[in-house]
Amino acid sequence: MPTTAANSKTAILFVCLGNICRSPLAEGVFRHVVEQAGKADKFHIESAATGSWHIGNPPDARMIETAINHGTDISAQRCRQISPDDFYNFDLIICMDHSNVRNVEAIKPNDASARIVMLMDHALGQDEEVPDPYYMEAADGFEQVYQMVFKASNALLAKLDGSAV
Protein backbone atom coordinates (compact mmCIF):
# COMPACT_ATOMS: atom_id res chain seq x y z
CA MET A 1 0.00 0.00 0.00
CA PRO A 2 2.77 2.50 -0.75
CA THR A 3 1.65 6.07 -1.28
CA THR A 4 0.28 6.76 -4.75
CA ALA A 5 -1.86 9.45 -6.31
CA ALA A 6 -4.90 7.20 -5.81
CA ASN A 7 -3.91 6.29 -2.25
CA SER A 8 -2.83 9.28 -0.21
CA LYS A 9 -1.97 7.23 2.90
CA THR A 10 1.64 6.81 3.93
CA ALA A 11 2.11 3.18 4.97
CA ILE A 12 4.43 2.71 7.95
CA LEU A 13 5.62 -0.56 9.48
CA PHE A 14 7.40 -0.45 12.84
CA VAL A 15 9.78 -3.39 13.42
CA CYS A 16 11.59 -4.88 16.40
CA LEU A 17 12.91 -8.30 17.31
CA GLY A 18 9.83 -9.95 18.80
CA ASN A 19 6.96 -7.51 18.12
CA ILE A 20 5.89 -7.69 21.76
CA CYS A 21 7.48 -4.54 23.23
CA ARG A 22 8.95 -1.75 21.12
CA SER A 23 7.25 -2.07 17.74
CA PRO A 24 3.70 -2.62 19.05
CA LEU A 25 4.25 0.36 21.34
CA ALA A 26 5.48 2.45 18.40
CA GLU A 27 2.48 1.37 16.32
CA GLY A 28 0.07 2.27 19.12
CA VAL A 29 1.73 5.52 20.13
CA PHE A 30 2.16 6.77 16.57
CA ARG A 31 -1.47 5.85 15.80
CA HIS A 32 -2.56 7.75 18.93
CA VAL A 33 -0.46 10.80 18.03
CA VAL A 34 -1.83 10.75 14.47
CA GLU A 35 -5.43 10.43 15.69
CA GLN A 36 -4.97 13.26 18.21
CA ALA A 37 -3.71 15.45 15.36
CA GLY A 38 -6.74 14.58 13.20
CA LYS A 39 -4.51 12.93 10.60
CA ALA A 40 -5.60 9.27 10.86
CA ASP A 41 -6.77 9.28 7.25
CA LYS A 42 -3.21 10.02 6.06
CA PHE A 43 -1.50 6.93 7.50
CA HIS A 44 -1.68 3.15 7.49
CA ILE A 45 0.25 1.90 10.55
CA GLU A 46 1.29 -1.63 11.55
CA SER A 47 4.10 -3.41 13.36
CA ALA A 48 6.02 -6.66 12.92
CA ALA A 49 8.88 -8.77 14.26
CA THR A 50 12.05 -9.98 12.64
CA GLY A 51 11.77 -13.20 14.67
CA SER A 52 8.96 -15.75 14.78
CA TRP A 53 8.90 -16.61 18.49
CA HIS A 54 5.77 -14.68 19.45
CA ILE A 55 3.55 -14.91 16.34
CA GLY A 56 -0.09 -14.53 17.33
CA ASN A 57 0.69 -13.36 20.86
CA PRO A 58 -0.33 -10.00 22.34
CA PRO A 59 2.30 -7.47 23.41
CA ASP A 60 4.17 -8.00 26.68
CA ALA A 61 1.87 -7.28 29.63
CA ARG A 62 4.31 -4.71 31.02
CA MET A 63 4.26 -2.79 27.72
CA ILE A 64 0.46 -2.96 27.57
CA GLU A 65 0.30 -1.53 31.10
CA THR A 66 2.79 1.23 30.30
CA ALA A 67 0.87 2.22 27.17
CA ILE A 68 -2.47 2.18 29.00
CA ASN A 69 -0.98 4.41 31.72
CA HIS A 70 -0.43 6.98 28.93
CA GLY A 71 -3.86 6.59 27.30
CA THR A 72 -2.92 4.16 24.54
CA ASP A 73 -4.39 0.66 24.39
CA ILE A 74 -2.22 -1.82 22.46
CA SER A 75 -3.77 -4.95 23.99
CA ALA A 76 -5.64 -5.99 20.83
CA GLN A 77 -2.47 -6.11 18.71
CA ARG A 78 -1.02 -9.50 17.82
CA CYS A 79 2.55 -10.29 16.84
CA ARG A 80 3.34 -11.05 13.25
CA GLN A 81 6.61 -11.55 11.44
CA ILE A 82 7.76 -9.27 8.65
CA SER A 83 7.36 -10.79 5.18
CA PRO A 84 8.69 -10.00 1.71
CA ASP A 85 5.27 -8.56 0.79
CA ASP A 86 5.75 -5.85 3.41
CA PHE A 87 8.49 -4.28 1.31
CA TYR A 88 5.91 -3.63 -1.42
CA ASN A 89 3.03 -2.72 0.90
CA PHE A 90 4.79 -0.13 3.07
CA ASP A 91 6.54 3.12 2.23
CA LEU A 92 8.60 3.20 5.37
CA ILE A 93 9.88 0.35 7.52
CA ILE A 94 11.01 1.84 10.82
CA CYS A 95 13.32 -0.31 12.93
CA MET A 96 14.10 0.08 16.60
CA ASP A 97 17.81 -0.80 16.50
CA HIS A 98 20.75 -1.54 14.20
CA SER A 99 20.26 -5.31 14.47
CA ASN A 100 16.67 -4.95 13.25
CA VAL A 101 17.87 -2.85 10.31
CA ARG A 102 20.39 -5.54 9.32
CA ASN A 103 17.80 -8.30 9.64
CA VAL A 104 15.24 -6.36 7.61
CA GLU A 105 17.74 -5.39 4.91
CA ALA A 106 18.77 -9.05 4.60
CA ILE A 107 15.29 -10.08 3.47
CA LYS A 108 14.37 -7.01 1.40
CA PRO A 109 13.63 -7.98 -2.22
CA ASN A 110 15.94 -6.22 -4.69
CA ASP A 111 13.09 -4.53 -6.54
CA ALA A 112 11.22 -3.30 -3.45
CA SER A 113 10.93 0.42 -2.85
CA ALA A 114 10.26 0.58 0.90
CA ARG A 115 12.75 2.70 2.82
CA ILE A 116 14.35 1.10 5.88
CA VAL A 117 15.27 3.51 8.67
CA MET A 118 15.81 3.61 12.42
CA LEU A 119 13.16 5.39 14.49
CA MET A 120 15.33 7.78 16.47
CA ASP A 121 17.52 8.65 13.48
CA HIS A 122 14.68 9.22 11.03
CA ALA A 123 12.42 11.09 13.44
CA LEU A 124 14.94 13.04 15.51
CA GLY A 125 18.27 12.82 13.69
CA GLN A 126 19.77 10.86 16.59
CA ASP A 127 21.85 7.75 15.88
CA GLU A 128 20.33 6.09 18.92
CA GLU A 129 18.67 2.71 19.37
CA VAL A 130 15.42 2.22 21.21
CA PRO A 131 16.54 -0.29 23.86
CA ASP A 132 14.61 -3.51 24.32
CA PRO A 133 12.89 -3.14 27.72
CA TYR A 134 12.33 -6.90 27.86
CA TYR A 135 16.02 -7.24 28.72
CA MET A 136 16.52 -4.02 30.68
CA GLU A 137 17.45 -4.33 34.34
CA ALA A 138 15.98 -0.94 35.28
CA ALA A 139 12.52 -1.17 36.79
CA ASP A 140 11.41 1.81 34.71
CA GLY A 141 12.74 0.44 31.40
CA PHE A 142 9.29 0.23 29.83
CA GLU A 143 8.58 3.83 30.84
CA GLN A 144 11.93 4.97 29.40
CA VAL A 145 11.09 3.28 26.10
CA TYR A 146 7.61 4.84 26.11
CA GLN A 147 9.11 8.31 26.54
CA MET A 148 11.56 7.75 23.67
CA VAL A 149 8.85 6.41 21.36
CA PHE A 150 6.41 9.19 22.27
CA LYS A 151 8.97 11.90 21.55
CA ALA A 152 9.98 10.23 18.28
CA SER A 153 6.35 9.71 17.23
CA ASN A 154 5.58 13.41 17.58
CA ALA A 155 8.70 14.32 15.62
CA LEU A 156 7.91 11.69 12.98
CA LEU A 157 4.42 13.07 12.44
CA ALA A 158 5.78 16.60 12.15
CA LYS A 159 8.33 15.38 9.62
CA LEU A 160 5.87 13.34 7.55
CA ASP A 161 2.90 15.68 7.72
CA GLY A 162 2.49 16.97 4.22
CA SER A 163 5.94 15.90 3.10
CA ALA A 164 7.61 12.99 1.36
CA VAL A 165 8.55 9.87 3.27
QUISUL-V703912 format. One record per residue. N is the residue number from 1. RES is the residue in one small letter. PSI is psi in degrees with one decimal (NA if undefined). Layout:
n res psi
N RES PSI
N RES PSI
This chain:
n res psi
1 m 37.0
2 p 153.0
3 t 130.3
4 t 174.9
5 a -36.5
6 a -23.7
7 n 103.7
8 s 5.4
9 k 137.0
10 t 122.9
11 a 122.3
12 i 131.7
13 l 119.5
14 f 136.2
15 v 135.9
16 c -174.3
17 l -53.9
18 g -9.1
19 n 36.3
20 i -9.4
21 c -79.0
22 r -50.5
23 s -38.5
24 p -32.6
25 l -47.0
26 a -41.9
27 e -50.2
28 g -43.9
29 v -44.5
30 f -41.4
31 r -44.2
32 h -45.6
33 v -43.6
34 v -44.4
35 e -43.5
36 q -30.5
37 a -2.2
38 g 28.1
39 k 16.9
40 a -30.5
41 d -6.6
42 k -6.9
43 f 144.3
44 h 123.2
45 i 129.8
46 e 177.4
47 s 160.0
48 a 169.0
49 a 155.9
50 t -26.4
51 g 167.1
52 s 5.4
53 w -34.5
54 h 16.3
55 i 129.4
56 g -10.6
57 n 154.2
58 p 170.0
59 p 161.2
60 d 136.7
61 a -34.9
62 r -34.1
63 m -38.2
64 i -47.1
65 e -43.7
66 t -45.6
67 a -45.2
68 i -38.1
69 n -19.2
70 h 15.2
71 g 16.8
72 t 123.2
73 d 113.9
74 i 10.2
75 s -23.4
76 a -12.2
77 q 151.3
78 r 141.2
79 c 139.2
80 r 159.5
81 q 143.6
82 i 145.9
83 s 162.7
84 p -33.6
85 d -29.8
86 d -29.2
87 f -16.3
88 y -21.9
89 n -9.7
90 f 144.0
91 d -39.4
92 l 124.8
93 i 112.4
94 i 114.4
95 c 155.1
96 m -22.6
97 d 172.7
98 h -37.7
99 s -42.4
100 n -42.0
101 v -47.7
102 r -43.9
103 n -39.7
104 v -43.9
105 e -31.5
106 a -24.2
107 i 0.1
108 k 125.1
109 p 145.1
110 n -31.4
111 d 5.7
112 a 147.5
113 s -4.8
114 a 138.3
115 r 138.4
116 i 122.1
117 v 167.2
118 m 143.3
119 l -56.8
120 m -34.5
121 d -50.4
122 h -41.9
123 a -40.4
124 l -1.8
125 g 24.0
126 q 123.2
127 d 73.1
128 e 139.0
129 e 149.9
130 v 114.2
131 p 150.7
132 d 110.1
133 p -18.8
134 y -33.4
135 y 1.0
136 m 139.9
137 e -27.6
138 a 135.6
139 a -28.8
140 d 22.3
141 g -40.4
142 f -37.3
143 e -41.5
144 q -44.7
145 v -41.3
146 y -48.3
147 q -41.0
148 m -47.7
149 v -39.3
150 f -47.7
151 k -45.3
152 a -36.8
153 s -42.5
154 n -42.5
155 a -39.1
156 l -44.7
157 l -44.5
158 a -38.8
159 k -40.4
160 l -21.7
161 d 107.1
162 g 10.0
163 s 174.9
164 a 156.6
165 v NA
